[in-house]
């Protein structure tokens, strides 16, 4: 059985110490995250089509999978995947230039 020396400490203790150090020494990004969430909410309302908005809400907010969304809306699963991909692309473009 292998033991660690008392000088080196346990690996999980070191990882915990690093986590505490990072938390104390990294800049707080709460303001940036709040702005991103606000911009994302605005982008979902302004940039997406009603169908895209509906599928994004079902997929991300209600955590439904593409198969369940397809069955609920009476469309093919590929249609749901394609619509979500296009919605993500529109949101990405808006947020990329809107920040």
N, C-alpha and C positions, 0 to 999 in steps of 0.2 A: 504494500500500500504506500502510495507516494504522499508525502506531506509537504506543505509549503513552509518556508522559513518565516519566522516572525518579522524579519526585516521587510520582506516583500509583501506580506499581507495576502489576503484572499483575493482572487481575481474579481469576484462579484463586489467586494468592498471597494476595489479600485474603480470599477465602473460606476458605482454609486457615488463615489467622491467626484468623479469626472462630471457626472450629471449635475450634481450640486454646484460645482464650479462653473459649468456652462450656464446654468440658470442664473447665477449671480453676476456673471461677467458678459453676457450677451445683451445687446440692446433690446429694449422692449418693442415689439412690433404690433401691439394691440391696435394702435391707431391705423396702421396700414391694413391690417386684417379687417377692421371695421369698415374702412373705405372700400376695400375690395368686395365685401359682402353687400354693401349698399349699392355699389356699381353693378354687381351681378343681379341684384333684385331689379334695378332699373333696366338693365339690358334684357332680362327675361321678358319684361313687359313691353319694351319699345322695339326690340330687334327681332324677336321671334314671331313666326306666324302663329295663329291660334292653335293649329294642329301640333306644331313643334312645342309650344308652351304646354299643351295637354300631355304630350308624351314625356317631356322633361319632368313635369310634376309627378306623373305616375312612376317614372323610373327612379328619380332621385329622392323625391319627397316621400312617396309612399312605398319605395323600395320594392317595386314590382319588377319581375324579370321581363325580357322582351317577349317571351312566349305568352305570358299572362296578359301583357298589354295587347298583343296581337289578337288574342281570343276575345278580350273585352271590347276592342274597337272593331272587330270583324275584318281585320286586314292580315296580310302575310307578315311573318316574323321579319323577313328581309326588309319590308317597308318600314317597320318600326326601327330596325337597326340603321337603315339609311337616313331616316328622319332625325334620329338622335345624333348621328354623325354630322349631319348638316347643321343641326342646332348648336352642337358643340363648336363647330367651325365658326359660326356667326358670333357666338358669345366670345370666343377667343379673339376674333378680330376686333370686336367692340372693346373688350377689356384691354387688349394689347395697346390700342391707341387712345383709350379713354382714361388711362391712369396717368 
